[in-house]
Amino acid sequence: MSLPVPLRRATRRLGWYQAPAEGRVGRLRLDFNENTAGAPPAALRALARLGRDQIASYPEYQPAERKLARFLGVRPEQLTLTDGIDDALRVVADAFAEAGEPVLLVEPTFAMYRFYADLLGARVVTLRYDDRLRFPSDAVLRALRRERPRLFFLANPNNPTGDLRPLAELRRILEAGRRTMIVVDEAYYEFSGVSVIGWIRRYPNLIVTRTFSKAAGLAGLRLGCLVSNAEVLGALRPLRAPYSVNAAALAAALAVIRDPGWMRRYVREVTRGRAELARALGRLGVAAYPSAANFLLADFGPRGPALVRDLARRGILLRERRSDFGRAGWVRITVGTRAQTRLLIRELERWWKKNARS
C-alpha cells in the first residue's frame, strides 16, 4: 500500500540505527556499552520513593537542573536536559543543520550524527580513520577552514574506535572551526577523564553532550545533558519538547550524583577490566585498539562472525561492526566488572582454542 502523502525527500535515503535486539535480559550484555552492573542502588531507592502525585504530574526541571549543573561544574543557564544524548543531538541538528549545507563527520563514529544530518537534508562531508585507525587530524583542520561546515560532530572518546583526542588537539579544532558549531560528545567522559566543559565560555562555537546511560547505569530512563554558553543554550531550549525528560529519570539522576562513589567504583572496575581484556586478546594474537572508553574494538578476522554467534548462544552478547569497516571480523566488546571480564576471557580462550584451525 502506498502512503497517502509521500515521505519528505531527505527521509527516503535515511539509514537505520540498529537498536539492541530483543531478549537481552538475563544475558551478559557486552554489546551496547551499558553499565553491566545494573542501576545504582541509590537510584533504585529514589524510584521506589516516587509518589503517585509525582508520577501523575508533569516534571519540574529547574530544581534538578540547578543540582545537575553544579555537579557538572557549570551554571544552570549553561545546561539543558534532554531525552538521552540522541535527543540532544536532534536539538542541535534542528538548530544548525541546513538542507544542502555541509556537516562534517569523521567515520566510523556514532551513527546518529549522520542520521540527523541526513534527516535534515544536509550535505555530509565525510573524513575517515585510516587503515591503522588513526584520526585524520590535519584533514579535519583543512575541512573546517575550507568547507566551513555548519556542524562538526566529534565523539571523544570515539565510538566504536575508543580513541581519545587530547586537549591540545581539541583546542586546534575549536580554533580552526570558529565558524562551525562543534559538538564534543562526551558520553564516555567518566572512563576517559578528559573534558572540555570548562571551555564553553571561551569558545562560543562549543557544545558538549553528556549522558547518564553509560557509567551512571540509567540507560533505560534516558537522560542526557546539553551544555554550552548561555546564548547558545537560550537558542536551543525552545527546540526541546516541553516535557522530554520524565520524572523517574530526574529522580534517579539526582540520586546518582548524591552518591558519586558508586559510579567511581564501577569506573575503576571497568578501567582495570579493560586492561586485563586487552592483555588477554594480545595473548590470543587478536589486534585490540587502545581505548579510553568502556569498550574495546578488536579485529578477530574471518572468524569474528562465528565467534559472536557462538558466544551469543552461551549468553554473552558482543557487537559486530562489519558495516563500519567494510569487512567481517571487527567486534566491539563492552567491558563490564572484573568478574564479568574474566568470564568473557575464559570463554574467548575456550572458543579460540577449539577453533584455532578453522
C-alpha positions in Angstrom: 0.0 0.0 0.0 1.4 3.4 -0.9 1.5 6.3 1.5 -1.3 8.8 1.2 1.4 11.6 1.4 4.9 10.9 0.1 7.8 11.0 2.5 9.9 14.1 2.6 12.8 13.6 0.1 15.5 13.7 2.8 13.9 10.8 4.7 14.0 8.4 1.8 17.7 7.9 2.0 18.0 7.5 5.7 20.0 4.7 7.2 18.5 2.8 10.1 20.2 2.7 13.5 20.0 -0.8 14.8 18.9 -0.7 18.4 19.7 -3.5 20.8 17.9 -6.8 19.9 15.1 -8.1 22.0 15.7 -10.9 24.5 18.9 -9.4 26.1 17.6 -9.6 29.7 19.5 -12.2 31.7 22.4 -12.3 29.3 25.9 -10.8 29.7 25.3 -7.5 27.8 28.6 -6.6 26.3 27.2 -5.3 23.0 25.8 -1.8 23.7 28.2 -0.2 26.2 25.7 -0.1 29.0 26.6 -0.4 32.7 26.7 -4.1 33.2 26.4 -3.9 37.0 22.9 -2.6 36.7 21.3 0.6 38.0 22.9 2.1 41.2 21.1 1.1 44.5 20.6 4.8 45.3 18.7 5.2 42.0 16.5 2.2 42.7 15.7 3.6 46.2 14.8 7.0 44.6 12.5 5.4 42.1 10.7 3.4 44.8 10.0 6.7 46.7 8.3 8.3 43.7 4.7 9.1 44.9 1.6 9.0 42.9 1.4 12.8 42.7 4.9 12.9 41.2 4.1 10.3 38.6 0.7 11.9 37.7 2.3 15.4 37.3 4.4 16.9 34.6 8.0 17.1 35.9 9.6 20.3 37.2 13.0 20.8 35.8 14.6 23.9 37.5 15.5 22.3 40.8 17.1 19.3 39.1 18.9 21.5 36.5 20.4 23.5 39.3 21.8 20.4 41.1 23.0 18.7 37.9 24.6 22.0 36.7 26.5 22.1 40.0 27.6 18.5 39.5 28.9 19.2 36.0 30.6 22.4 37.1 28.5 24.8 35.0 25.8 27.4 35.7 22.1 26.4 35.3 21.7 28.7 32.2 24.5 26.7 30.6 22.7 23.4 30.9 19.5 21.9 29.5 18.3 18.3 30.0 17.3 16.0 27.1 15.8 12.6 26.5 19.2 11.0 26.3 22.1 12.2 24.1 20.1 11.2 20.9 17.6 13.9 21.8 20.4 16.4 22.4 21.9 15.7 19.0 18.4 16.2 17.4 18.0 19.6 19.1 21.4 20.7 17.9 20.8 19.5 14.3 17.4 21.1 14.2 19.0 24.4 15.2 22.1 24.5 13.0 21.9 21.9 10.1 20.6 23.2 6.9 19.5 21.4 3.7 22.4 21.4 1.2 24.8 22.9 3.7 27.9 21.0 5.0 28.0 18.9 8.2 31.4 17.4 9.0 31.9 13.8 10.3 34.9 11.5 10.9 33.8 7.9 10.4 33.4 5.4 11.7 31.6 7.1 14.6 28.2 7.2 16.3 25.6 6.6 13.6 23.1 9.1 14.9 25.3 12.0 13.8 24.8 11.1 10.2 21.2 10.1 10.8 20.2 13.6 11.9 22.2 15.4 9.3 20.6 13.2 6.6 17.2 13.7 8.1 17.5 17.5 7.5 19.0 17.1 4.0 22.4 18.4 5.0 25.5 17.7 2.8 27.6 15.4 4.8 31.3 15.9 4.4 33.0 12.6 5.5 36.5 12.0 6.5 37.7 8.6 7.7 40.1 7.0 10.1 43.0 5.4 8.1 43.8 1.6 7.9 45.6 1.8 11.3 42.7 3.6 12.9 44.4 6.9 13.1 42.3 10.1 13.4 42.8 12.4 10.3 43.7 15.5 12.3 45.2 17.6 9.5 42.3 16.8 7.2 39.8 17.9 9.8 41.5 21.2 10.3 41.6 21.7 6.5 37.9 20.8 6.2 36.9 23.2 8.9 38.7 26.1 7.2 37.7 25.3 3.6 34.2 23.8 3.9 33.1 25.9 6.9 30.6 23.3 7.9 27.7 24.4 10.0 28.2 21.5 12.4 31.0 19.1 13.3 30.0 16.1 15.5 33.0 14.7 17.4 32.7 11.9 19.9 35.5 12.0 22.5 36.3 9.1 23.1 35.0 8.0 19.8 32.6 5.1 19.3 33.5 2.4 18.1 37.2 3.0 17.9 37.7 4.1 21.6 40.4 6.7 20.7 40.6 10.0 22.6 41.5 13.4 21.2 43.9 15.2 23.6 43.0 18.7 24.8 45.7 20.3 22.7 44.2 18.9 19.5 40.7 19.8 20.6 41.9 23.4 21.1 43.2 23.4 17.5 39.9 22.1 16.2 37.9 24.7 18.0 40.2 27.5 16.8 40.1 26.3 13.2 36.3 25.9 13.3 35.3 29.3 14.7 32.5 29.5 12.0 31.3 26.0 12.9 29.3 24.7 15.8 31.5 21.9 17.2 29.7 19.3 19.2 32.0 17.3 21.5 30.1 14.2 22.6 31.4 13.1 26.0 29.2 10.1 26.5 32.2 8.2 27.9 33.8 11.0 29.9 33.7 9.1 33.2 36.1 6.5 31.7 38.4 8.9 29.9 38.6 11.8 32.4 39.1 14.3 29.6 36.5 17.1 29.2 36.1 20.4 27.5 33.1 21.5 29.5 35.2 24.2 31.2 35.8 25.8 27.8 32.2 26.7 27.0 32.7 30.4 27.9 36.0 30.7 26.0 34.6 29.1 22.8 31.1 30.3 21.7 31.2 27.6 19.0 31.4 24.7 21.5 28.6 22.4 22.6 29.2 19.5 24.9 26.9 16.5 25.5 26.9 14.1 28.5 24.7 11.1 29.4 23.6 9.1 32.4 23.3 6.0 30.2 26.8 4.7 30.5 28.7 4.9 33.8 25.6 6.0 35.7 23.6 3.0 34.7 20.4 4.7 33.7 20.2 3.8 30.0 16.6 2.6 30.4 15.5 6.0 31.8 17.1 8.2 29.1 18.7 11.3 30.4 21.2 13.5 28.5 22.8 16.9 29.2 23.3 19.6 26.6 26.0 22.1 27.8 27.1 25.3 26.1 27.3 29.1 26.8 24.1 30.8 27.9 23.5 32.4 24.5 23.6 29.1 22.6 21.5 27.3 25.2 19.0 30.1 25.0 18.6 29.5 21.3 18.4 25.7 21.7 15.9 25.4 24.6 12.9 26.3 22.5 13.6 23.4 20.2 13.4 20.9 23.1 10.0 19.3 23.7 8.5 20.8 26.8 8.5 17.6 28.9 11.0 15.4 27.1 12.6 14.2 30.3 10.5 12.2 32.7 10.2 12.4 36.5 11.8 9.0 37.0 14.9 9.9 35.1 15.3 13.1 37.1 14.8 11.3 40.5 17.3 8.6 39.6 19.9 11.0 38.3 19.8 13.2 41.4 20.3 10.1 43.5 23.3 9.1 41.4 25.0 12.5 41.9 24.3 12.4 45.6 26.3 9.1 45.8 29.1 9.5 43.3 31.3 6.9 45.0 29.2 4.1 43.5 29.9 5.3 39.9 33.6 5.9 40.6 34.0 2.4 41.9 32.3 1.0 38.8 34.6 3.1 36.5 37.6 1.7 38.3 36.3 -1.8 37.8 35.9 -1.2 34.1 39.3 0.5 33.7 41.1 -2.4 35.2 39.0 -4.9 33.3 39.7 -3.1 30.1 43.5 -3.5 30.6 43.0 -7.2 31.5 40.9 -7.9 28.4 43.4 -6.1 26.2 46.2 -8.3 27.6 44.1 -11.5 27.0 43.4 -10.5 23.4 47.1 -9.9 22.9 47.9 -13.4 24.1 45.4 -14.8 21.5 47.1 -12.8 18.8 44.0 -10.6 18.3 44.5 -6.9 17.5 42.8 -4.7 20.0 42.9 -1.0 19.8 43.7 1.4 22.7 40.5 2.7 24.2 39.6 5.4 26.7 36.0 4.3 26.9 34.2 1.3 28.5 34.8 -0.9 25.4 37.5 -2.3 23.2 37.4 -2.7 19.4 39.1 -5.9 18.3 39.8 -7.4 14.9 39.1 -11.2 15.0 39.4 -11.6 11.3 37.3 -14.1 9.3 36.4 -16.0 12.5 34.7 -12.9 14.0 31.1 -13.6 13.0 31.2 -17.2 14.2 32.7 -16.1 17.5 29.9 -13.5 18.0 27.2 -16.1 17.2 28.7 -18.8 19.3 29.1 -16.6 22.4 25.6 -15.3 22.0 24.4 -19.0 22.3 26.3 -19.1 25.5 24.6 -16.0 26.8 27.4 -13.4 26.1 26.5 -10.6 23.7 29.1 -8.8 21.6 28.6 -6.2 18.8 29.9 -7.0 15.3 30.9 -3.8 13.4 31.2 -5.1 9.8 29.3 -2.1 8.4 31.8 0.4 9.8 34.9 -1.2 8.2 33.6 -2.9 5.1 34.5 -6.5 6.1 33.7 -9.0 8.8 35.8 -9.6 11.9 35.6 -6.3 13.7 33.9 -6.7 17.1 33.2 -4.1 19.8 33.3 -5.5 23.3 31.8 -3.7 26.2 33.9 -4.0 29.4 32.0 -4.9 32.5 33.0 -5.8 36.0 36.2 -7.7 36.7 34.2 -10.9 37.3 32.3 -10.5 34.0 35.5 -9.7 32.2 37.2 -12.8 33.5 34.2 -14.9 32.5 34.4 -13.4 29.0 38.2 -14.1 28.8 37.7 -17.7 29.7 35.0 -18.1 27.0 37.2 -16.4 24.5 40.2 -18.6 25.3 38.0 -21.7 25.2 36.5 -20.8 21.8 39.8 -19.7 20.3 41.5 -22.9 21.3 38.6 -25.0 19.9 38.5 -23.1 16.6 42.3 -22.4 16.2 42.5 -24.3 12.9 39.2 -23.1 11.3 
